[in-house]
Amino acid sequence: MATKITKKYILEQLTSDSVNVVTVSHAKVNAKNCEISRERMSYPNSTIGRELISKAIPKEYLSAVLVVWGENPTMDNPKNKEEF
């Protein structure tokens, strides 16, 4: 029997400059819904942040973020990976 993994997305600390996205994965084990992973990622309202978040979360969540962020980025892109 194949185990179906479901994901739940939680938007935290959504501001005009950034958002934290928590992705919680669940699987049914012995008829019980069990959390198997929890990941947190921060995205800045920059060109790169917008590109990355658009690939990471479903469109309905992205739409909510973009309502708060508006049409234009408010932050500069990081100069290197350590800043992101």
VOPAGU-2260 file (C-alpha; in pm, 1 decimal, decimal comma):
REM VOPAGU-2260
SITE   aa  ch    i         X         Y         Z
SITE  MET   A    0       0,0       0,0       0,0
SITE  ALA   A    1     142,9     338,1    -101,4
SITE  THR   A    2     168,8     603,6     164,6
SITE  LYS   A    3      26,1     937,8      63,6
SITE  ILE   A    4     217,0    1237,7     193,1
SITE  THR   A    5      21,8    1559,4     235,1
SITE  LYS   A    6     167,8    1904,5     289,0
SITE  LYS   A    7      34,8    2196,7     485,8
SITE  TYR   A    8     172,6    2548,6     439,1
SITE  ILE   A    9     177,5    2811,6     711,5
SITE  LEU   A   10     264,9    3175,3     643,1
SITE  GLU   A   11     429,1    3342,2     941,6
SITE  GLN   A   12     550,0    3696,4    1001,3
SITE  LEU   A   13     424,1    3819,2     664,5
SITE  THR   A   14     534,4    4180,4     620,5
SITE  SER   A   15     590,9    4405,0     321,2
SITE  ASP   A   16     960,8    4301,8     329,4
SITE  SER   A   17     957,7    3925,6     396,0
SITE  VAL   A   18     768,8    3610,7     491,6
SITE  ASN   A   19     846,6    3285,1     670,3
SITE  VAL   A   20     691,5    2974,4     519,6
SITE  VAL   A   21     653,8    2661,5     732,4
SITE  THR   A   22     591,6    2343,2     533,3
SITE  VAL   A   23     454,8    2053,6     738,8
SITE  SER   A   24     441,3    1708,0     579,3
SITE  HIS   A   25     205,6    1439,1     709,8
SITE  ALA   A   26     157,4    1071,8     628,5
SITE  LYS   A   27     -97,3     816,2     747,4
SITE  VAL   A   28      68,5     546,1     955,2
SITE  ASN   A   29    -154,3     272,8    1098,1
SITE  ALA   A   30    -459,9     490,6    1025,6
SITE  LYS   A   31    -307,5     777,0    1223,3
SITE  ASN   A   32    -202,0    1106,7    1065,4
SITE  CYS   A   33     163,5    1161,0    1164,4
SITE  GLU   A   34     386,7    1462,1    1108,3
SITE  ILE   A   35     698,6    1344,7     925,8
SITE  SER   A   36     874,8    1673,8     864,5
SITE  ARG   A   37     859,6    2044,9     935,5
SITE  GLU   A   38    1066,5    2293,1     735,7
SITE  ARG   A   39    1092,4    2669,6     772,4
SITE  MET   A   40    1217,3    2899,9     499,3
SITE  SER   A   41    1240,4    3278,7     491,8
SITE  TYR   A   42    1187,7    3472,5     171,5
SITE  PRO   A   43    1274,8    3840,6     126,9
SITE  ASN   A   44    1063,3    4063,9     -94,0
SITE  SER   A   45    1339,3    4085,3    -354,9
SITE  THR   A   46    1353,2    3972,3    -716,6
SITE  ILE   A   47    1524,2    3647,0    -617,9
SITE  GLY   A   48    1297,8    3594,3    -315,2
SITE  ARG   A   49     990,0    3632,0    -533,7
SITE  GLU   A   50    1127,3    3383,5    -785,7
SITE  LEU   A   51    1211,1    3125,3    -518,2
SITE  ILE   A   52     882,5    3150,5    -328,3
SITE  SER   A   53     682,8    3120,3    -651,4
SITE  LYS   A   54     843,5    2777,1    -704,0
SITE  ALA   A   55     804,6    2665,9    -341,2
SITE  ILE   A   56     438,7    2719,6    -248,0
SITE  PRO   A   57      99,1    2669,2    -413,5
SITE  LYS   A   58     -52,7    2960,6    -604,2
SITE  GLU   A   59    -323,0    3035,6    -346,3
SITE  TYR   A   60     -56,2    3097,8     -80,1
SITE  LEU   A   61     161,6    3293,9    -321,6
SITE  SER   A   62    -136,7    3516,7    -403,5
SITE  ALA   A   63    -179,3    3600,6     -34,0
SITE  VAL   A   64     189,4    3691,7      -3,9
SITE  LEU   A   65     180,8    3908,3    -315,3
SITE  VAL   A   66    -122,9    4100,3    -187,2
SITE  VAL   A   67      89,0    4216,6     106,0
SITE  TRP   A   68     411,9    4256,1     -93,9
SITE  GLY   A   69     257,0    4456,0    -376,0
SITE  GLU   A   70     381,6    4474,4    -732,6
SITE  ASN   A   71     743,4    4572,1    -671,0
SITE  PRO   A   72    1022,8    4426,0    -455,5
SITE  THR   A   73    1109,9    4628,4    -145,3
SITE  MET   A   74    1450,6    4471,0     -80,0
SITE  ASP   A   75    1773,6    4438,1    -276,5
SITE  ASN   A   76    1891,3    4095,5    -385,8
SITE  PRO   A   77    2155,8    3946,3    -154,7
SITE  LYS   A   78    2512,8    3977,1    -278,3
SITE  ASN   A   79    2595,9    3616,9    -181,5
SITE  LYS   A   80    2424,9    3299,9     -56,7
SITE  GLU   A   81    2519,3    3358,7     306,7
SITE  GLU   A   82    2301,4    3670,7     310,2
SITE  PHE   A   83    1994,2    3481,8     190,8
